[in-house]
Amino acid sequence: MSRTIVLATIDAGPVEVDEPAWCVGHAWQRDIGRNDITHRSVRVTAAADTYSHGYQPLLRVCMAWAPFVELVPRVVVELDLQGEYEAEEVSHLAGVLRTAAARMEAVAAEAIRLRGDRS
């Protein structure tokens, strides 16, 4: 289910757009053009507490959809893992990455489900 909102754009003035229920809002978008309007879901994260680097964010994933540019929601994946780690940490990191993969797949499955809603 969606609701209609009006967003101010720098090139087209006020633009009325359907906002999907999963969108977190548009406060993060300032001085945007009509084609820049993007819906974003909550970001799902995965992180690891490591000996070498402390608390280390590894991944962020969310759905995003620019309704005036894209036909369907897409998935945004941001990976942060890089560096040298102690050999003992790698097993822990691998486990966190498995959790991250499951979260990525869940977000992708939701995006695919939403594509069906748009048919």
C-alpha positions, 0 to 999 in steps of 0.5 A, a space after each residue: 500500500 502506498 500514499 501520495 506525497 508532494 516533493 519540491 524539485 528544482 526543475 519541475 516544482 512540486 511533484 506528486 508521487 506515490 510513496 510505497 509503504 516501505 519508504 523511510 521518507 525523503 528528508 535525506 534528499 535536498 535540492 533534487 530534480 524530478 528524476 532524482 526522487 528516490 524511495 529508500 527502505 530501512 538499511 539492513 546492516 552487518 558488522 563484526 567486532 574484531 580484535 584488529 580493527 574494533 567494531 567494523 561495519 561490513 555491509 549495508 543493504 536497502 531497497 531503492 527506487 527512483 520511480 521516474 527513472 526505474 521501472 522497479 525497485 532495485 537493491 543497494 549494496 554497500 560493502 566496507 570489508 577491507 584490511 588485514 586481520 589476524 588468522 583467528 578473526 577470519 572465521 568470525 568474519 566469515 560467519 558475519 558475511 554469511 549473515 550479511 549474505 542472508 540479509 542481502 537475499 532477504 532484501 532482494 526477495 522483497 524487491 522481487 515480491 514488490 515487482 509483482 505488486 507493480 504488475 
